[in-house]
Amino acid sequence: MAGTDPAIETNGLVKVFGDNRAVDGVDLRVPAGTVYGLLGPNGAGKTTAVKVLATLLRPDGGEARVFGRDVVRDADAVRGRVSLTGQYASVDEDLTGTENLVLLGRLLGHGKRAARERSAQLLEAFGLAEAAGRQVKNYSGGMRRRIDIAASILNTPDLLFLDEPTTGLDPRSRSQVWAIVRAVVAQGTTVLLTTQYLDEADRLASRIAVIDRGRVIAEGTKGELKASVGSGSVHVRLREPGQRPEAERVLAGALNATVQLDPDPVALTATVDGHGTELGAAEQAARALAELARAGVMVDDFALGQPSLDEVFLALTDRTDRAEETTG
């Protein structure tokens, strides 16, 4: 099991492909025994960072250590403590669930009997016992992800990399994978989770690094990230969709904030920053509601809450875009 060293520590980590700095000076510190989220859009550099940490790619700059071991100089020692589940199933689709796990168990050094016992144990734990004798090509997407994770923990790793494990899954299958992740961590394994699903990071990770264009643009607990972009989020639902342009104008002026038009044609959202102002978030929201009434905008529902991670990510990436426009 892990000692007192952090599970992962990187300093100025860089990986370059031609002119593309896929990982551009990333600093991370991942506490052992936790779920740590790497959150970002496609192409942000998440998968590349994971491959460097898992010793599948050699870094072009900076340092990376796993439980105190350098991923370049001590690559064999690192590999002995980690396991990786990528975005796509790595098991053999022409073999059954049992055959896949037994084969991998034997390759990992288990005896024949031990491999079969461990296979049966994992298939039962992951809700796959009834499908154990079926070829994996006949599994649903959620079942494939579950057996892929099962294959990753045949030998319980100290660190498990889960690279976008629920991409393309339906809500029920996603929940099943989340339950597996929680169970793995409860047994002492550290999980580095990469995802583009903000609700997934919100539900699973104790700390989150937001990565965009190869750089970490924010890091902290969910609460810290939400507080960094504002102390509240105003959600407004109108009676008439035709009044949304006027509601957007009134809210932007009353809150001095950018208003987001939600997919629902009668809904709007704005972040309220209660820091460094005479009025707190609640007072600003109340004033905005009064301004809407004075403008004749009919409101069916009005709520003040903490920003979602979606709003956090949009705000953070918008800051990055503006900074690059200023300096570019």
Disulfide bonds with the S-S distance in Angstrom:
none
